[in-house]
């Protein structure tokens, strides 16, 4: 009888023993899978990868409406995001930006500062560039 110190039991979905496998004769990746049953279970139940959604852009007015809905307090950020097919991360960023614009945020760049910086090509100090059109 072979030494079973290097073997793993096979079980069916009901937990009934179906036999043993000698992990010494398996390739290294297969032996690792049998030696760590929690990992093999996790790999078997892994969800297929989703394709990333295309990048979308939203108007300032739309973002302001979403921020207003969140600030009312009758729905959570997650619920507002779900209702409008948005990511929670995007909605939270819009909330943070609205706080910055109101002067109560974390000290980050306000929307008007960002617009000014873009107009000046990223230079904010001493920018004298004006619209010539």
Steps between C-alpha positions, in 0.01 A plus 500: 500500500641840406588763758202743505684788667533660155147428381180697488147371528257566221143571600187569302276803555325319787826444687507124431847352452569395142856378545848630547758650269871467551617861478859385452413388147318823409663797338596774746200734428255212531660383825471852644132514405431174683707595802308824554132416480383852589688643203364238260148573628553873450632446150203281410252766614678799342276721290593567139667834438272778375601720212565856617225742413587773253597833652205737512487874552231693685399864497557721802122535531449123519773468764340782702163319492663177620679687780171662602326162514775363724498803729123478557568189703197294399719263293851369557785571260488136396128517425533820295789345307296187433190697396698698240735218390805676643789374707505585869857623455394758240213625714726530807755696295225737381394551863858578604539745210174675593631541857827647368309742278290607801816564702433223752702222340838345561698789352531346155476692173164662433327474162577864416868450588513190281342691207746787544793258509388330178457834328857595597651172389553373855670818624312666782759752622528815289268381230410793276356299214166630381252385243575648154205369305 
